[in-house]
């Protein structure tokens, strides 16, 4: 029976047996377990972005069907972030308390289901705009917990010397997901209509959830976590977060502003790059500038993680490496983005766009993974600030 199979994350100490939700905190994954989870989380991030960009891909076709103007279509697209910005700290907090892998799976099962039924929701009545706006807000609320819970999970399960590469590998799923929906989704949109794109991305997500549930998680722990969330029972010893002390730390504000900067630049490129190329180079092929920069970002993300872990293994201080990767992720990326706006050559524009997006992936080995080592937060109790620091450093992300 599924309930009898062993979990990959069994508690091993007396204390973890007393507190089942804290069982994972003292146990790191073995190499085979880390490889299995890294692969599954990479796929999970890919599917997160598959479902997230489904609406932008289908917006034009839906606007034609429902008679939306540009303002109404913009409301639907932006409403995702109305919900997304509200559950960052919650995701890190719940990830610390009951386990990031459980939060990821429970949320994925819900936003996967919402994606599948979106075509049905759109035809519930005449209020298409209201129904779609509400569903996108709900999607944002549910997907907002993913990256904070992911960071919480990796901080507890992966060795510090391997975290940057692991996080970068998992983070590369954002580019994979964008490519999958941008490529296959465009074909489905032309052949089968916009409804098929939602069925495709949502259906794959539910299949992923089922596989992870059957093969990588302990059924009892998952249902116990679900019961705790449903009943609102205390999940761990309550602790008072020292908000005033925390926000006096310059390192906290550095993480917040670096995340704000990287997210703004990422979404500007994600949203306006197709328009820029179409207006500047009218005869260029759409599949080139919609695919090539994001395709090259995948090896760039993997290389950034490899480089970061390599430098640390050679004796460089962790904080020095994180700062270096942040400079690469923000500084060089910004330079190439500025160059992109001042070129009249299609080839140079492709090079600048690809370089800007590629260097942005270096952020995966900087502020995002820095929270898993706790270096900027050593002056404040880890137990008290874990959920907030993980939300600040990874949850406000994007990446859509």
C-alpha positions in Angstrom: 0.0 0.0 0.0 1.2 3.6 -0.6 1.0 4.4 3.1 3.4 1.7 4.0 6.2 2.7 1.7 9.2 4.4 3.3 9.8 8.1 2.7 12.9 9.5 1.3 13.0 11.8 4.3 12.5 9.7 7.3 13.2 11.2 10.7 16.3 9.7 12.3 16.5 11.3 15.8 14.3 11.1 18.9 13.5 14.7 18.6 12.2 14.5 15.0 10.0 11.6 16.1 8.4 13.9 18.6 7.9 16.7 16.1 7.1 15.1 12.7 7.0 18.4 10.8 10.5 19.2 11.8 11.7 15.7 10.8 13.5 17.0 7.7 15.5 19.7 9.5 18.4 17.4 10.7 18.5 15.1 7.7 20.1 15.9 4.3 19.5 14.0 1.2 21.9 11.3 0.1 23.3 11.8 -3.4 20.7 9.5 -5.1 17.9 11.2 -3.3 19.3 14.6 -4.2 19.5 13.7 -7.8 15.9 12.3 -7.8 14.5 15.4 -6.1 16.6 17.8 -8.3 15.1 16.2 -11.4 11.6 16.4 -10.1 11.9 20.0 -8.8 13.4 21.0 -12.2 10.4 19.5 -13.9 8.1 21.2 -11.3 9.6 24.6 -12.0 9.2 23.9 -15.7 5.5 23.2 -15.2 5.1 26.1 -13.0 6.2 28.3 -15.9 4.2 26.3 -18.4 1.0 27.1 -16.5 2.1 30.7 -15.7 2.7 31.8 -19.3 -0.3 29.9 -20.7 -2.5 33.0 -20.3 -0.1 35.4 -22.0 0.2 33.0 -24.9 -3.6 32.7 -25.2 -4.6 36.3 -24.4 -4.9 37.5 -28.0 -7.1 34.6 -29.0 -9.2 34.9 -25.9 -9.6 38.6 -26.4 -11.0 37.9 -29.9 -13.4 35.4 -28.5 -14.6 37.5 -25.6 -14.3 40.9 -27.1 -11.7 42.2 -24.7 -9.9 45.4 -25.5 -6.2 46.0 -24.5 -7.1 47.5 -21.2 -9.2 44.5 -20.2 -6.6 42.0 -21.4 -4.0 43.9 -19.4 -6.2 43.5 -16.3 -6.4 39.8 -16.7 -2.6 39.5 -17.2 -1.6 41.7 -14.3 -4.1 40.2 -11.9 -1.8 37.2 -11.5 0.7 39.4 -9.5 -2.1 40.8 -7.3 -2.2 37.3 -5.7 1.4 36.4 -6.3 2.8 39.2 -4.1 0.7 38.2 -1.1 1.9 34.6 -0.3 5.7 35.0 -0.4 6.3 35.1 3.4 3.5 32.6 3.9 5.3 30.2 1.6 8.6 30.4 3.4 6.9 30.2 6.8 4.9 27.1 5.9 7.9 25.5 4.2 9.9 25.9 7.4 7.1 24.5 9.5 5.7 21.5 7.6 8.2 20.9 4.8 8.8 22.7 1.5 8.1 19.6 -0.5 4.7 19.2 0.9 3.8 22.9 0.3 5.0 22.6 -3.3 3.0 19.4 -4.0 -0.2 20.7 -2.3 -0.1 24.0 -4.2 0.9 22.4 -7.5 -2.1 20.1 -7.3 -4.4 23.1 -6.9 -3.0 25.4 -9.6 -2.7 22.5 -12.0 -6.4 21.8 -11.5 -7.3 25.5 -11.9 -5.4 25.6 -15.2 -7.2 22.6 -16.5 -10.7 24.0 -15.7 -9.9 27.5 -16.9 -11.7 27.0 -20.2 -14.7 25.9 -18.3 -14.5 28.8 -15.9 -14.3 31.2 -18.9 -17.7 30.0 -20.1 -19.6 30.0 -16.8 -21.5 33.1 -17.7 -21.3 36.4 -19.4 -18.8 37.8 -16.9 -15.7 36.4 -18.7 -13.5 39.2 -17.5 -14.4 38.8 -13.8 -14.1 35.1 -13.9 -10.7 35.2 -15.6 -9.4 37.9 -13.3 -10.4 35.9 -10.2 -8.9 32.7 -11.5 -5.6 34.5 -12.2 -5.5 36.1 -8.7 -6.0 32.6 -7.3 -3.3 31.2 -9.5 -0.9 33.9 -8.2 -1.8 33.2 -4.6 -1.1 29.5 -5.0 2.1 29.9 -7.1 3.5 32.5 -4.8 4.5 29.9 -2.2 6.6 27.9 -4.7 10.0 29.6 -4.6 10.0 30.4 -0.9 9.1 26.8 -0.1 11.7 25.6 -2.6 14.4 27.6 -0.9 13.3 26.3 2.5 13.5 22.7 1.2 16.9 23.1 -0.4 18.4 24.9 2.6 17.5 21.9 4.8 18.2 19.0 2.4 21.2 20.0 0.2 24.8 20.4 1.4 26.0 24.0 1.3 28.8 23.2 -1.2 26.2 21.9 -3.7 23.3 24.3 -3.1 24.2 26.9 -5.8 24.3 24.2 -8.6 21.2 22.5 -7.3 19.3 25.8 -7.1 20.5 26.9 -10.5 19.6 23.5 -12.1 16.1 23.7 -10.6 15.8 27.4 -11.6 16.6 26.5 -15.2 13.1 25.0 -15.3 11.7 28.6 -15.7 13.4 28.8 -19.1 12.4 25.3 -20.0 8.8 26.1 -19.1 8.7 29.3 -21.1 10.1 27.5 -24.1 7.7 24.6 -23.9 4.6 26.7 -23.7 6.0 29.2 -26.2 6.7 26.4 -28.7 4.2 23.6 -28.2 1.6 26.0 -26.9 1.8 28.1 -30.0 1.3 25.0 -32.2 -1.7 23.9 -30.1 -3.1 27.4 -30.2 -3.1 27.4 -34.0 -4.3 23.8 -34.5 -6.7 23.2 -31.6 -7.6 26.5 -30.1 -6.6 28.3 -26.9 -8.5 25.8 -24.7 -6.0 23.1 -25.6 -3.1 25.1 -24.2 -4.7 25.1 -20.8 -5.5 21.4 -20.9 -1.9 20.6 -22.0 -0.1 22.6 -19.3 -2.6 21.8 -16.5 -2.7 18.1 -17.4 1.0 17.7 -17.3 1.1 19.4 -13.9 -1.4 17.0 -12.4 0.6 14.0 -13.8 3.7 15.4 -12.2 1.9 15.8 -8.9 0.7 12.2 -9.1 4.2 10.9 -9.8 5.8 12.8 -6.9 3.0 11.7 -4.6 3.4 8.1 -5.5 7.2 7.8 -5.6 8.8 10.5 -3.5 6.6 11.4 -0.6 5.3 9.7 2.5 1.5 9.5 2.3 0.9 9.8 6.0 3.1 12.9 6.3 1.3 14.5 3.3 -2.1 14.0 4.7 -1.0 15.1 8.1 0.3 18.3 6.6 -3.0 18.8 4.7 -4.9 18.3 7.9 -2.9 20.8 9.7 -3.5 23.4 7.0 -7.2 22.7 6.9 -7.7 22.8 10.7 -5.3 25.6 11.5 -3.6 23.6 14.2 -0.3 24.7 15.7 2.5 23.3 13.5 5.5 24.1 15.7 6.5 25.9 18.8 5.4 29.5 18.3 8.1 32.1 18.1 8.0 35.9 17.8 9.7 37.2 14.7 11.9 40.2 15.6 10.6 42.4 12.8 12.2 45.6 14.0 15.6 44.0 14.5 15.4 42.2 11.2 14.7 45.2 9.1 17.5 47.1 10.7 20.0 44.8 9.0 21.5 46.3 5.8 21.9 42.8 4.4 18.1 42.3 4.5 17.5 45.5 2.5 20.3 44.6 0.1 18.5 41.3 -0.7 15.1 43.1 -1.1 16.4 45.7 -3.5 18.5 43.3 -5.5 15.4 41.1 -5.9 13.3 44.1 -6.9 15.9 45.1 -9.5 16.3 41.7 -11.0 12.6 41.0 -11.1 11.9 44.4 -12.8 14.5 43.8 -15.5 13.4 40.2 -16.0 9.8 41.1 -16.6 10.6 44.0 -18.8 12.5 41.7 -21.1 9.9 38.9 -20.8 7.0 41.2 -21.6 8.5 43.7 -24.1 11.2 41.8 -26.0 8.8 40.4 -28.7 7.4 43.9 -29.2 10.8 45.5 -29.4 12.0 43.0 -32.1 8.7 43.3 -34.1 8.8 47.1 -34.1 12.6 47.4 -34.7 13.1 44.5 -37.1 9.7 44.0 -38.8 11.0 41.2 -41.1 12.6 39.1 -38.3 11.3 35.6 -37.6 9.3 35.4 -34.4 10.6 31.9 -33.4 14.2 33.2 -33.4 13.9 36.0 -30.9 11.2 34.2 -28.8 13.3 31.0 -28.4 17.0 31.7 -28.8 17.6 34.0 -25.7 15.7 31.7 -23.4 17.3 28.6 -24.9 20.8 30.0 -24.2 19.8 31.0 -20.7 19.5 27.3 -19.7 23.2 26.4 -20.0 24.0 29.9 -18.5 22.0 29.0 -15.4 23.7 25.6 -15.0 27.2 27.2 -15.6 26.5 29.9 -12.9 25.7 27.2 -10.3 28.8 25.1 -11.3 31.0 28.2 -11.1 29.7 29.3 -7.8 30.2 25.8 -6.2 33.6 25.5 -7.8 34.8 28.8 -6.3 33.6 27.8 -2.9 35.3 24.4 -3.1 38.5 26.2 -3.9 38.4 28.1 -0.7 36.8 31.4 -1.5 34.4 32.7 1.1 30.8 32.0 0.5 29.7 35.6 1.0 32.3 36.7 -1.5 31.2 34.3 -4.1 27.5 35.3 -3.6 28.4 39.0 -4.0 30.4 38.2 -7.2 27.5 36.3 -8.7 25.1 39.1 -7.8 27.3 41.6 -9.6 27.3 39.4 -12.6 23.6 38.8 -12.5 22.6 42.5 -12.1 25.6 44.5 -13.4 26.5 42.7 -16.6 22.9 41.9 -17.4 22.0 45.6 -17.1 24.8 46.7 -19.4 23.7 44.4 -22.2 20.1 45.5 -21.7 21.1 49.1 -22.2 23.1 48.1 -25.3 20.0 46.4 -26.6 18.1 49.6 -26.8 20.8 51.4 -28.9 21.5 49.0 -31.7 20.1 48.8 -35.2 21.6 45.4 -36.1 19.4 42.4 -35.7 22.4 40.1 -35.0 23.8 42.5 -32.3 20.3 42.8 -30.8 20.1 39.0 -30.5 23.5 38.9 -28.9 22.6 41.6 -26.4 19.2 40.1 -25.5 20.7 36.6 -25.1 23.6 37.9 -22.9 21.2 40.0 -20.7 18.8 37.1 -20.1 21.7 34.7 -19.7 23.5 36.8 -17.1 20.3 37.2 -15.2 20.4 33.5 -14.4 23.5 34.2 -12.2 21.0 35.6 -9.7 20.2 31.9 -8.9 23.6 31.5 -7.4 23.5 34.8 -5.5 20.7 36.3 -3.5 18.4 33.3 -4.1 20.7 30.7 -2.7 22.3 33.0 -0.1 19.3 32.5 2.1 20.0 28.8 2.3 23.4 29.5 3.9 22.1 32.1 6.2 25.2 34.3 5.9 23.4 37.6 5.8 21.3 36.8 8.8 23.8 35.5 11.4 23.0 38.3 13.7 19.4 37.2 14.1 18.1 33.8 15.1 17.7 31.4 12.2 14.6 29.8 13.7 12.9 33.2 13.9 13.8 34.6 10.5 13.9 31.5 8.3 10.5 32.0 6.6 11.0 35.7 6.0 14.6 35.5 4.7 13.6 32.8 2.2 10.7 34.8 1.0 12.8 37.9 0.6 15.5 36.2 -1.3 13.5 33.9 -3.6 9.8 34.3 -3.3 9.4 37.8 -4.9 10.7 36.2 -8.1 9.4 36.2 -11.1 10.3 34.5 -13.1 6.4 35.4 -14.5 
